[in-house]
Amino acid sequence: MNESVYPKRFNIRWRWDGEDGEHITFQHPRSNAINVLNPIGALVFYLSDGNHSVKDIIEHVMEVYDAPSREVVANDVYNFVDYMARTGITMLLEDRVVEPMA
């Protein structure tokens, strides 16, 4: 996977959840099933806003969690970002989304 792509969540229903607010619960846009993401998956999902590249997400996960190596984190992030794109949770953009100023 190209680390310079920007995953962007589709407009789906989700919320921070769990005792510590570190999990994300969302309704899958295709199956309508309720999904619960662990803290690392939640972070990747949250950062998939069109403003963070895959490289940014990998680096952020490495900063927040005690990761064994960049290679392990990168592989996990690639796989999860790919899964989200294939199943209709996100799209992959070549350029960063610039939010309009209010």
C-alpha positions in Angstrom: 0.0 0.0 0.0 1.1 3.5 -0.8 1.7 5.4 2.5 0.9 8.7 0.8 -2.8 7.9 0.4 -5.4 9.5 2.7 -8.2 7.2 3.9 -11.4 9.1 4.4 -14.4 7.6 6.3 -17.7 7.7 4.6 -20.5 9.5 6.6 -21.4 6.6 8.9 -22.8 6.5 12.4 -20.1 6.0 15.0 -19.2 7.0 18.6 -16.4 6.7 21.2 -17.3 3.9 23.6 -16.1 1.7 26.4 -15.2 2.3 30.0 -12.3 4.6 29.1 -13.7 5.9 25.8 -11.0 4.2 23.8 -13.2 2.0 21.7 -15.3 3.0 18.7 -18.7 1.5 18.0 -20.1 2.0 14.5 -22.8 0.7 12.3 -21.4 -0.8 9.1 -22.8 1.0 6.1 -23.4 -2.2 4.0 -24.5 -4.8 6.5 -25.9 -2.5 9.2 -24.1 -4.7 11.7 -22.7 -3.0 14.9 -18.9 -3.2 15.1 -16.7 -2.5 18.0 -13.1 -1.5 17.4 -10.3 -2.0 19.9 -8.3 1.1 20.9 -5.7 0.8 18.1 -8.4 0.1 15.5 -10.4 3.0 16.9 -7.4 5.3 16.5 -6.8 4.2 12.9 -10.6 4.6 12.1 -10.7 8.0 13.8 -7.6 9.3 11.9 -9.1 8.1 8.6 -10.6 11.5 8.1 -9.1 12.4 4.8 -6.5 14.7 6.5 -4.0 12.0 7.6 -2.0 9.9 5.3 -1.4 6.2 6.0 2.2 7.3 6.9 0.7 9.8 9.4 -1.5 7.1 10.9 1.4 4.7 11.3 3.6 7.3 13.0 0.7 8.3 15.3 0.1 4.7 16.3 3.8 4.3 17.0 3.8 7.4 19.2 0.7 6.4 21.2 1.4 2.6 21.7 4.4 0.6 22.6 4.8 -1.0 19.1 7.3 -3.8 18.5 8.5 -2.3 15.2 7.4 0.1 12.5 7.1 -2.9 10.1 4.6 -4.6 12.4 2.5 -1.4 12.8 2.7 -0.6 9.1 1.5 -4.1 8.2 -1.4 -3.9 10.6 -2.4 -0.4 9.5 -2.1 -1.4 5.8 -4.4 -4.4 6.4 -7.0 -2.5 8.4 -7.1 0.5 6.0 -7.4 -1.9 3.1 -10.2 -3.8 4.8 -12.1 -0.5 5.5 -11.7 0.5 1.9 -12.8 -2.8 0.5 -15.9 -3.0 2.7 -17.2 0.5 2.1 -16.2 2.1 5.4 -13.6 4.5 3.8 -12.3 5.6 0.5 -8.7 6.2 -0.4 -7.8 9.6 -1.6 -4.6 10.6 -3.5 -4.7 14.1 -2.0 -5.5 15.5 1.4 -9.0 16.8 2.1 -8.9 20.5 2.9 -11.8 21.5 5.2 -13.4 24.8 4.3 -12.9 27.6 6.8 -16.0 28.5 8.8 
